[in-house]
Amino acid sequence: MESLRIGMFSWESDYSVKVGGISPHVTNLAETLAKKHEVHVFTRIGGGMGEYDKINGVHYQRCAHDLSYGIVHQMDRMCDAMVDRFHHVEDVFGKFDILHAHDWHPIIALNELKKAKGLPYIFTFHSTEWGRNGNYHSGSNEYRDISHREWLGGYESSEVIVTSENLKNEVKSIYQIPDYKLNIVPNGIFPGTMRKKVNAGKIKKDWGIHPLAPVVLYVGRMEHQKGPDLLVEAAPHVIDHRWDARFIFAGEGGLRPMCEYKAEKLGVSHACDFVGYVSNDDLVYLLNACDIFCMPSRNEPFGIAALEAWDAGKPVIGTEAVSTIDNFVNGLKAYLYPESIAWCINNVIDRPNVLREMGKKGRNDVESIYRWEKISHQTVDVYRKAMDR
C-alpha cells in the first residue's frame, strides 16, 4: 500500500512539551505509523530542545511562540508558528498527503493550511470543553473560544475521529457533527508496557499498607471530571464491608484538598492515601500490586488508564462514563453515585479468583483490540477515506 506523508499537529508530545494524555497518544501513534509512512509531528518546543529531531522514525518539527496572556492567545501564536514551519518543511521534504489535528489547540493552523494548500485534514476529539468542565456549560470567554474551535474543527475537517462511543454521542449532541463524518478509533497501548512481576505484599508494605490488605487504586487528575471525590465518599461503605481496605489516590489537581478534607470528615483518612504525582516506575509497581483499579469518572472520553490497568492484569471498576468496560467481564460499571461505586467494589473485593479472571479478560482485550498496530491501521483507513472524498 502506498506510503503517505503525514503532518500531525499537537500542542504536546513526549518529545516536546508534556501536558496530559494527548502526549503519549500522539507519540505512540506517530511512531507506529512511521514504520510504514513518513510522519512529521508539528508541536511546541520544550526547554533545551532544538527545532528539529528525528526520534524513533518520527520527524519532530518544534515551534517556538509567544507564551504571554491566556491559553487561547498562546495557541493563536502557536498556530502562526506551525503554519510558518509547515511551509519551510514542505519546501525541504515535499508535498504532504494528509494533515491530522489533535484536539482544539492547533485548529486555526489546520484551517489556514486547508485554505492555502487545499489539503484535507482529520480532527481527533480527545475530549470536549463541556466534558472537561464537568459536563457544565461555562459562560466564560475562554470556554466559548475553546468550544468554538472544537466546533470549527468538526465542521471544517474532512473526517472526525472520536475515541469512544460515549465521546461520539457527546460531540454529536454538542456540535451537531453528522454521523457519516464520525469515526470511532480508540486509544491504544503497547501490550506489556505496564506488566511487571512484583511482590505485591512487599510493595504494599513499602507504602505503609498491610501486605494482605486489599488496595483500590485511583490514578488521574484530581478534578471534578474524573470523580475522585465520589471514590472518597464510597470509601466508608467499602470499609464497613472490609475493614482493612485501603485507597491510594495518585495524582494532583484542584480537588485534592477537598478530597483530603472529605476523607477526614467521613472518618476514613486512615484508609485513604493521597500520594500526589507518581513517577512512571512507581505507577507500574502500584498497578501491579493493587487489587482493584477504580475510575469514578463523571465524564470519560476514553480512559487510557483502563488499558494500563488491564495490561497489568487488574480489573477496572468505573462508572457508566467509562465505555471501555465490558460489565461483569473485564470489570464493573457503577451508576454515578458513591453507593453504587462501593457496591461494585464490595461485590468483588473478597473474590480473588473473580478479580484475576476480570484482569485476564482485560489483558486479552489489550492484546486483541487496543494494540497500537491495530489502531494505526484504523487511523490510516480514516486518512484514505478523507483523501478519497
Number of C-alpha atoms within 10 A of each C-alpha: 4 6 12 18 18 23 22 24 27 24 27 26 27 15 19 26 18 15 12 13 15 19 19 20 20 20 20 21 20 26 21 21 23 21 14 13 18 19 25 23 27 31 26 28 23 17 8 6 13 14 15 14 14 12 11 13 18 20 19 23 24 24 25 17 17 12 12 9 8 9 13 17 14 16 22 18 20 26 27 18 20 27 21 14 17 19 14 12 16 12 9 9 10 11 14 19 16 19 23 25 27 23 20 27 23 28 28 22 22 26 21 14 20 16 10 10 12 10 19 24 28 24 28 24 22 21 22 21 20 19 19 17 15 17 15 11 13 13 8 8 10 15 15 14 13 18 19 15 18 24 19 17 28 27 17 17 23 20 24 28 24 24 20 23 17 19 24 21 15 21 21 14 11 13 15 13 18 13 11 8 15 21 20 18 21 24 26 23 23 17 21 13 11 21 18 15 9 13 12 18 15 15 19 21 13 11 13 10 20 17 17 13 17 22 23 24 22 25 24 20 21 23 21 20 19 24 25 27 22 22 26 25 20 20 28 21 19 23 16 11 17 15 13 15 21 24 25 20 24 21 18 18 13 11 16 19 13 13 24 17 12 16 22 15 10 12 13 19 19 10 21 21 19 18 12 17 16 14 9 10 9 13 16 19 20 25 26 24 25 25 24 26 28 26 27 30 25 24 26 25 26 22 23 18 17 26 27 26 28 29 28 27 28 29 32 34 27 28 25 20 23 26 18 25 22 15 16 14 16 28 29 24 24 22 16 17 16 20 19 17 28 23 18 20 26 17 14 19 20 13 10 12 10 18 20 17 17 25 26 20 19 29 26 17 18 24 18 11 16 21 18 24 18 16 20 21 14 15 19 16 13 22 22 13 12 19 15 8 8
